[in-house]
């Protein structure tokens, strides 16, 4: 094996590989613990508190875009894990691997595919709930005031000669415009640019993995020639360039 010397001891590449694997899993454990800790911390921050969403904030997220960048940084770190899996996939082309090793790579790929969206959305879910509740609370106030205005106008119309005054129209129009503004308030602490960055960071390792696999198959198919099968017939000399059926028997030495 490439990690061991002829006497069975670990060689220099083997020790480097062993240390790298141990370091990788140590950092992976730290990453998982950090992500879970951030999710719990943000949930504690939001629970029992009312979020203040700032309409028309320059970040397009009601002033909460920095929270969305936490999930984006999580995906950047997870992308390094995906690249590590890609390096192992490429190693399958140069090294002899067993089915158990290939199964581990397949499970690692599936884990990355699932963990990507979770690492991005996990820290944001508590804020999503708080932003939704804050938006619904403001919309409820506008809805209640609108009902009062409409009821007042309806009572006025029931009186003989009653009609909708210009002041009533202006109040209802202002409430309607204000409700439309509230409807456009975001309920996620990220904008389209953050979503595009996440998509690129998430999809890049997967596309690179597929490219490595396709490239490896092309090399196996067109650049690596398989050895020709050996014939099991009687000894014979096959004339170069001739047909396989045209053979010259070997002369006896007796």
Beta strands, then each sheet from edge to edge (+ up, - down):
strand 1: 236-238
strand 2: 247-249
sheet 1: 1+ 2-
end
